Amino acid sequence: MLTINTRLHELRKTLTDPKISQEMLAQQAGISRQWYHRLETGKQAQIGYTTAKNLLQAINAERQTRGLEALTLDDLSLTIV
């Protein structure tokens, strides 16, 4: 099976020391790990605005703890409906 990693995958992999799992990010964003996995692997092409904002907040919270600059919705490269 071919897996296409998206920008979400790249961004999550930059969150090291400690690493963050799909499950942790999904939980912080208020979505299931399965839903997050579908977004990260490109199997789910669209996401609602509120969910995208929640995901962005979860990613930025983790980035802030690592001293990284905050991202915008555009940086996530998601199709927001």
C-alpha distance (Angstrom), angle and dihedral (degrees) to the residues before:
residue distance angle dihedral
M1 . . .
L2 3.80 . .
T3 3.79 116.5 .
I4 3.78 119.6 -163.1
N5 3.77 111.7 -157.9
T6 3.79 114.5 -145.2
R7 3.78 133.7 -154.8
L8 3.82 87.5 -86.7
H9 3.78 89.7 62.3
E10 3.80 91.7 49.4
L11 3.80 91.9 48.3
R12 3.80 93.9 48.1
K13 3.80 91.4 49.9
T14 3.82 89.8 56.6
L15 3.81 89.0 60.2
T16 3.78 99.3 89.6
D17 3.77 136.4 150.1
P18 2.93 89.7 71.8
K19 3.78 105.5 19.0
I20 3.77 116.7 -134.6
S21 3.78 122.3 -137.2
Q22 3.78 129.5 -141.3
E23 3.78 87.4 -112.6
M24 3.81 93.9 55.1
L25 3.81 93.6 48.5
A26 3.80 91.7 45.1
Q27 3.79 91.8 49.9
Q28 3.81 91.8 49.6
A29 3.81 89.9 49.4
G30 3.80 92.8 47.9
I31 3.81 96.2 -116.6
S32 3.79 133.5 111.1
R33 3.78 121.6 -93.1
Q34 3.82 88.3 -121.1
W35 3.81 91.3 56.1
Y36 3.80 91.4 47.4
H37 3.82 90.2 48.5
R38 3.81 90.2 52.9
L39 3.82 90.1 52.0
E40 3.79 93.7 45.6
T41 3.80 94.3 49.2
G42 3.80 95.2 43.7
K43 3.80 94.6 -113.8
Q44 3.80 89.5 119.3
A45 3.78 110.9 51.8
Q46 3.80 101.8 -177.4
I47 3.77 135.7 50.5
G48 3.79 133.2 -178.1
Y49 3.79 120.1 -109.3
T50 3.81 95.1 -115.4
T51 3.79 92.6 49.4
A52 3.80 90.8 47.1
K53 3.82 90.6 51.6
N54 3.83 90.8 48.6
L55 3.79 90.4 50.1
L56 3.80 91.1 48.1
Q57 3.81 90.8 50.9
A58 3.82 90.9 50.6
I59 3.80 92.4 49.6
N60 3.80 93.0 45.3
A61 3.81 91.8 48.7
E62 3.80 89.0 55.7
R63 3.81 91.8 44.3
Q64 3.80 90.7 51.2
T65 3.82 91.9 54.8
R66 3.80 87.4 55.8
G67 3.80 95.3 46.6
L68 3.81 93.6 -110.3
E69 3.78 125.7 143.1
A70 3.81 118.9 -97.4
L71 3.79 120.3 -103.1
T72 3.79 131.6 -137.9
L73 3.81 128.7 -135.3
D74 3.80 88.6 -100.2
D75 3.80 89.7 60.0
L76 3.81 90.1 61.5
S77 3.82 92.3 60.4
L78 3.80 93.3 -144.5
T79 3.79 128.6 150.8
I80 3.79 102.2 -119.1
V81 3.79 117.4 -161.8
